[in-house]
Amino acid sequence: MKDIAKRFADNPLLSPVDIPASREGLEITCLLNPGVFQYDNKTWLIVRVAERPKQKDTVISFPILTQTGEIHIIEIEKNDPELIATDARVINYKGVDYLTTLSHLRLLCSEDGHNFYEPENYPHLVGEGMLETFGIEDCRVAQIEGTYYLTFTSVSDNGVGVGLRTTTDWKNFTKHGMILPAHNKDCAIFEEKINGLFYALHRPSSVDIGGNYIWIASSPDGIHWGNHHCIIKTRKGIWDSKRVGAGAAPIKTEKGWLEIYHGANENHMYCLGAFLMDLEDPTKVIARTIDPIMVPAEEYELSGFFGNVVFTNGHIVEPDGDTLTMYYGASDEFVCGAQFSIKEILLLLKNS
């Protein structure tokens, strides 16, 4: 499959070796799926940083957070008969699932959109409390009326849900807890109210009935959500047959709200596509791409911690109104950049 992405020539922009670990005894395994925003005349990424202890030949070790915020290291012998470790991302031990890494969110900024650095005096965002003991992941950022809304995946042995924090200065944050309970993720809030309501895309999951589909909900305050509708489902036999999930905040165009989304097939290959929602009633999907607009193709997308993955939850619409600068995670290990033409994406949409 050929895609329409114009990848940055200097990809990957960020690799695990480019920033320091959060504490002694841990090493960064992956940089993943940054949220993106503009602030203080700079481009900012809020990157998911996944860490674990340096691994030994005979032992799997991984960190978890206690409810009081302390890091506890668990070590399991690889030959333990109660260990199931066939996935690089998740293991099962004595019937309990654990992540192999612990993720937090790190702020990086850039004057040119290519060379990112960690500014001084900005905090790391870390898991807090019983619903975030396995970390927080994959933040999406929406700016609405001067406030930045951060939606992210909260992970614990209780399940996977959507957390929310808000800020106006990126140094002080208001915590709103879990706004969508387990099992849910991939929550992207629209950056404009529609008929006085907040809207958000999200992805509840069902093991037995239904599937990993994209839903939409509305809210009077951005915190309490209801009026849920399922709007995008997986499609049998093609690139998004196994799961779909929202990317960043939808983009307002003359034709409708344009959303870049990810889809995966049964072989866990992640690609990107797009769909269009009605401007006045975004519960109505107008059109959707048949083929993906981006597929794993470069070496850094094909090979890494978990290969064959391109995954985005952050972008910027450039001043020309057509150029979409997208930052994305590649192979669950690297942060990369690419550009698209919004007009070109719209031309690929087929009426639903």
C-alpha positions, 0 to 999 in steps of 0.5 A: 500500500502506498501512502500520502505522507511526506515524512520528515527527512530527519526522522526519527526526531526522538529516540530513547537515548535522547532524553534521560530516565526519570530516576536512577535504576531505570532506563527508557525503552520507548518514546511513544505517541506525543500529544502536540500543542503550541504555547509560548511561540513554540511547538510542544510535544507531551511524549509518553516515556516508557521505562523499566529496569535494565533487563537480565538474561534470566529475569523479567523485571518491571516497575509499578507505582504504589498508591502513594506514588512510590516505584516498586520493582517486580522481578520474575524468573523467565522459567517460572511456569506461571509466567506468560510473556509472549507479548513485548508490551504485556505479561501475565503472571499468576493470572494477573496482567502487568505492563512490561514498562511504566509510562509517564508524560514528558514535555519537550519543545522546539522553535523549529518543529524538528529539534526538541529539547526538555525545557527547565522548570516544567514538571513530569506528569506521572500516575497518581492513585489506585487507578494509575499504578501502571502509569499514564499514556498517550496524551491528547491535547485540546485547547478550548477558550484558553484552557488546555484539556489533557486526556490520557490513558490511565492504567492499573490492575483495575483496568484501562480508562480515560483520565483528565487534567487541565492547565493554562500554563503547563506548570499548574494542573487541575486533576479531574480523575477518570472521566471515562471508566474502564475499558476505554481509551483514545479520547480526543476532545474537539477544540470548539464547542458545538451548539454549546456542548463539548464533544469528544471521540473515545474508544470503549472496548468489548471482549465478547459483544461488539468490538474496538470501535470509535464512539462520540459523546457530548458534555456540558462542562468537559468533565461529565460525558453522556449521549454516547454514539458508536460512529466508526466500526472495524471493517472485515478483511482490510487494514482496520479490521481488528481495532480503530481509535481516534487520533488528535482533536478533529480538524474543522474544515468547510466540508466537516470535522476531519479526524485522523484515526488509527486502525490495526489488522489481525497481525497488529499492523497499525496504519492511519486513515481519516473520516469526516463528521457533520459540522453541526451534528458530529454524531453523523459520519459523512465520509471515510477513507477506504485505503490508509493515508499512512502505512508503516514503510520506513525502517524505523516504522517497521522495526522497533520495540513493537514493529509495523506501527504508525500511531498519532495523537498530535498534529498542528494545522499550519497557517496556510490552512492546508498543511497538516504537520503530524507527529507520530509514534513509530514502532512503539519506540520513536517519535517522528514527523510527517506532513499531509495536505488536508485537501488531499485527504478530503479528496480520498474520502468516500461517502458513507 
